[in-house]
Amino acid sequence: MDKSKIKKVVLAYSGGLDTSIIIPWLKENYNNCEVIAVSGNVGQSDELEGLEEKAIKTGASKIYIEDLTDEFVDDYVIPTVMAGAKYEEYLLGTSFARPVIAKRIVEIAKAEGADAICHGCTGKGNDQVRFELTIKAFAPDMPIIAPWREWSIKSREEEIDYAEAHNVPLKINRETNYSKDKNLWHLSHEGLDLEDAGNEPMYEKEGFLEMGVSPIKAPDAPTYITLDFEAGRPVAFNGEKMSAKDIILNLNKVGGENGIGLLDIVENRLVGMKCRGVYETPGGEILYFAHNYLETVCLDKYTAHKKAELAITFADLVYNGQWFTPLREALSAFVDKTQENVTGTVKLKLYKGNIIKAGVWSDYSLYSEEIATFGEDNVYNQADAAGFINLFGLPIKVQAQINAKNKKN
């Protein structure tokens, strides 16, 4: 990359430690270039407070704060839930937030006539891949600046030193310097004591959890909720019609209050290493559970099994930053077809970190109490099972006969 040609850079800006110091660093190392900050609002709420003032004070010429919440939920979150896609139990909160943000950054970079796009992802993480694959999908020739792959800074402690030396205001300190990512779907925690897999997360410590409480501190009485789905998409919470985004926000509240959605996992990163993280996804865990519960009565056996098989591939694509690929689009088309009859109501009981099934109803249910009953019925002739078993077991029988014949010889 010819640095002399870089006059205007669009920066993916969160206001966190990494991107806060990148603004002065870009100006120092790229000929005092103009820096335009872009923050994609995917529901990180209080993290957006004071962002504009901070960006301008640290050297940005302007900042875009784009509300992407509805697009994020409707076009990325819900299709992934409908697919039943989980990456090693992880509900992909950071993974599917990156493509929607990066897509908008490319649009702004083109409108601004930018010479390059910059992000603050580390060279050890997955997000660098997710951002850059999306950029390549929409601006294949756009230069990309990744300071973590260029500068001499080696740790978050050195980042704090740099920030203090350049009078960059920070909301963190050295003692509470967890690496976090927050949006309306989840909150992740990495670093500090969590880097030792032998340390138990401090769920009961004041301030550690932000989206809920430890199951130990949850109410002693259960909470019942209902969710309605139409063609696989959530449409109502406790009987009230609302957007998918508002359903998730309501589920976050009730789930968090009941200690739902905590995940402590050592996951396999795309770049080859294992990494330990603690995730809070209260609404997400409930939504996945409810959707799967409804599918158990609405999907036939072979569709359900094939869908579960392909969910692993779908999750890999999302995790690896391959949202804008033909395969992901094809899988989404398959998922949409499977969801045509996934319509109905689910009732759940939430209690101290547990989600308990409390009832499911659907006009498209394939479950027949009359057929499945252990009592007397007039629709199932049990004598038919003998012929079925004979035909189904014919290959086994023939193989056994051949084996016995050859042994005699």
C-alpha positions, 0 to 999 in steps of 0.5 A: 500500500502506498501511504502517500496516496492515503488522504481520507480514511473511513474508520470502523469506530466503536469508541472502545480502546482499540479504535480510540487510539487508532484515530491519532495513530492514523494521523501520525502514520498516514500523513495526517490523513482525514479520518471519518469515523463510522459507528454502527448501532447494533444495540450497544446502547450506553456505549454510544453516549458521547461518541461523537464528541470523543471522536471529534476531540481525538482527531476525526473530521466527522462521525456517522452513527448509523442505526442498524438495529432493525436490519441487524435483527431482521436480516442477520439474527433471525435468519440464523435463529431459523437455521438453528445455527450455533458455533460450538454452543456460541450463539454468534452474537459478534459474528453476525453483527460484523457483516451488517456494520462492514456493509454500511461502512463500505457504503459510506466510504464510497459516498465519501470518496475514501482512499481506504477503510480501517478497522481495529481488529487484532491479528489474533481474532476472528473479527478481522476476517469478518470485516475484511471479507465483507469489504471485499464483497462490496468493494473488492479493490478498497485498501484496508488498514489494520493497525494491529498488523502494523504498529509496535503495540503488543498488548492492551496495557500498551494501548492504555499507555498510548491513550494516556500519552495522547490524552485519549479519554477512556471509560476503562481502567487497568483493573477492569480491562476485559475485552468486551463486545456488546449489542442487543443480542449479547455481551462477550467477556474475554481477557484478564482472569478468564484467560486462565481456563481454571478460573471460575467466572465471577458471576456473583461479583457486582458489575461483572454481568450486565445483561442479567444476574447469576442463577443463584440470584434469580427469583425463587419463583418461575416466570412463564412466557409465551412466544408466537411464530409465523413461518419461523419468525417470532411475531409476538411476546406474551400475546402482544404483536411486536417487531422481532427486535422488541421481542428480543429486548423483552426476552433479554429483560425477562431472561436476564432477570431469571439468570438465563443465557450464560455460556462459558466456552473455550472455542476454536477460533478461525485463526487456529487458536483456542480462546476462552470467552464468557457470553451473556445471551439471555433473549437469544437462548430463549429464542433458539430454545422456543424455535426449536421446540416449535420445530419438533412438532412442525417438521418431518423427520428427514427435513429436521435431520437434514436441517440440523446437519446443515446448521453446522455448515451455516454456523461455520459460514457465519462464524468465519465471516462468509455471510455474503457468499453463494453457499450461505444464500443457498442455505438460507433459501433452504431454511426459508422453505423448511419454515413455511409451516413453523407457525404456532405458540410456545409456552416456556417456564424460566427458573434460575437459569433453566428454560423448561417446556410448558406447552406447544400448539400449532395448526401445522403440528405433525404430532398426533396424540391419537396415533402416538397414544399408548391407549386404545386407538382405531388409526394404527394397526400394530400388526402392520409393524411385522411386515415393516420390520421384515422389509426394513431388516431385509438387508441385515437378514441377507447379509447374515445369511451370506456370512453364515454360508461362507463360514460353512464353506 
